[in-house]
Amino acid sequence: MIKIIDVTKKYLTKNNEVFALNKINLNIKKNEFVVIKGPSGSGKTTLLLTIGGMLKPNFGNIIFENEDVYKLSISKRSEFRRNNISFVFQMFHLIPYLNVMENILLGKQGIEKSKAKEQVYEILKTIDLEDRLEHKPSELSTGECQRVAVGRGIYSGSKLLLADEPTGNLDPENADKVLQSFKQFHTNGGTVITVTHGDFGEDYCDRIINLNMGRVVG
């Protein structure tokens, strides 16, 4: 599904070059659940954003289902992300004046309203939020907000879900609920790539990739 070929991302400082990613080569299979681990500064988030078409590498290629992502124009790349990829970030990025139902509905447009709401309600049941559908983000706990963000990703129908430290602010109970949501997306045929510096997802994933100093080490 995804081929990462010699991907390198570097930044210039006053004294030298700093490699966030240094000749990364990986293959991610369709319907694989992958956890990328490593200490802070190892390049995890940089790699995730690069895979997602949001951060162009200095060198190398990201091939997504035979499409070379960074050979697309900026507008075409944006369309590509919208049609294929969902992002779940640690800070949720929910719209504060919309309720739970409305925030999740943003994940996909063009569906008849009653059918769309029915689909979202089924997702809310899987993430244990069916009694919060009219609540706004300010009326939710941190864990509930994160599950709304996951629900939006699931509802989008995307092929790939990318998650950046999605449980960093959560207690173990809520972290497990988020993991179960990811597993549901995976069970339904989606591909999941999530990054962490802890043990998040080890019992759920198909493969663990370790990064250190911008290189794959295991």
N, C-alpha and C positions, 0 to 999 in steps of 0.2 A: 504493500500500500504506500509506504513512505520510504524513500531512499535518501539518506543523508550522506553526501559524498564530499570528503575533504573540506568540510565546512570550517572556516576560520573567521573569527571576529576579533579584531584588535583595536586598541585605543592608544593614541599617542599622548605621552606625558612630556614634561619638560626634559626629562633625562633619558627616557627609553620608551619602548613599545611594551604594552601590557596585553597579553593574549587572554581574552575571556573564553574563547574557544580556539583550540589548536588542532586542526586537521581531524575533525570528528567524522567518523564513518560508522553508520548504523543502518540497519534495516528494521522497520516496524511493520509487522504483518497486520493484515486486516483482521478486525475483531480480536486484537491483542490488548491486554491490560498491562501497561508498563509503568513501573515506578523508577524515577531517576533520583538517585540519592547522592548526597555529597555535602561537605561542610559549607558554611557561608563563604561566598567568593569563588566557588568551584566552577561556576558557569551554568548552573542549572536553569535559572530563569532566562538567561541569554539564549540558551539552547531552545527552551520552550517557545519563546517569542520568535526565534528564527524559524522553527518548524511551522509556526502559525502564520507566517507571512507578514509579520509585523516589524521585523528587524532584519534588514538586509545584511548578509555577511560580506566581508571583504573579498573572500574567495569561497569557492565551492558551490554546490548545488543542492537544493531541496526538491526532490521529485515526488509529487503527490499524485498517485494514479496516472503516471505517465505525463503529468503536467509539470514543467519546470517553473516553479512558483515565482522565482525572481527574474524570469524573462518576460513575465506579464507586465503590462503597464500598471501604474498605480491604481487607476480606476478598475481595471480588470482584476487586479489582485484583491481589491476591496470586495468586488463581486464574488470572487472565488472564496474568500473567507466567509462571507455571508451565506453562501450556499453549502459549504462543506464543514465548517469548523465552529465549535462553541468554546468559549473561554469561561473559566471559573477562577476568579481571583480572590485573594484573601480579604479584600476590602468590599466584596459583593457587587458594587456598582449598581445598586437598585435605584429606581427613580423615587425620590422621597414622597412625592404627592400622589403616587399611584398605589393602589392596594396590591395584595399578593396576587390575586387573579390577573390584574392588569399588567403587573410586572412580568409575569410568566408569558402572557399573551404577546408581549413584545418579541419573544423569541422567534416567532414565525407569523408572517402576514399572508393574506389571501385566502383564508378559510372562512366559510360561513360561520357567523358569530355563535350561534347556538351549538354547532358541532365543535367549534374551537373550545368553548367553555366546558363542554362535556369531556373533551380530551384532557384539558388542564385539571379538571376535578379528579379524574382518574390518577393523574400524576401526583396531585396533592395527597391522595390517599396513600400512595406508595412512599411518600416522604413524610407522612404523619403530620400533615398541615391542613387537612380538609376543614378543620374548625377555625382556620385563620384566614380564609380566602378574602375577607373584606378588611383585614387589618393592613395598616400602612407600616413601612419599615420601622418607624419610630416606636411602634407598638409591639414590636417583636424582640425576642432575645437575639443575641449574636448568633447562636446556633440555628435559630429559625431563619434568620436572614441568609445565612450561608446555604441552607437547604432550599430557599426560594431561588437563589442563584443557580443551584444545581438543577432545580426543576425547570428553570428557563432553558438551560442547556439541553435537557432531555426533550423538552417540548419542541425545540427547534428542528428536530429531526436530522441533525447534523451527523455526518459519518464519524467525525473525530471530536473528542472532548479533551481539551487541554486545561489542566488545573495547576495553579501555582500556589503551593503551600496552603491548600484549602482548609486545613484544620488547625492552622497555627494559633488561632485565637479561641479554640473550642475545648471544652472539657471532654473527657473520654466518651461519655454517653452520646453527646452530639457528634463527636468525630466519627463514632461508629455508624450513626445514622447517615452521615454524609457518605461514608464508604459503601454502605448498603445501596444508596442511591446510585453511586457510580457503578456498582456491580449490576444493578438493574439495567442501566444503560448498556453495559457490556453484554449482558445476557440477551438483550434485544438486538444484538448485532453491531453495536457501536465499538469503536476503538478508543481506548482511554490512555492518555499519557499524563502522569502527575509527577510533580517534583516535591521533594521534601528533604529536610536534613535529619529527620527522625525515623521512626519505624512505621510511619503511616503506610497502610496498604499492603504490608508484606504478606499477610494471611489471605489476601484477596487477589493479588496480581499474578500474572503468568511469568513475569520476568523482572528482575531488578538490574538496573544499569548504574554503575558507580562512576561518578565524575570526581576529579581532583585537579585543580590548577588548569582547567579547560581541556582536560584529556579524559578519555574513557579508560578506567583502570580496572574494571571488572564487570 
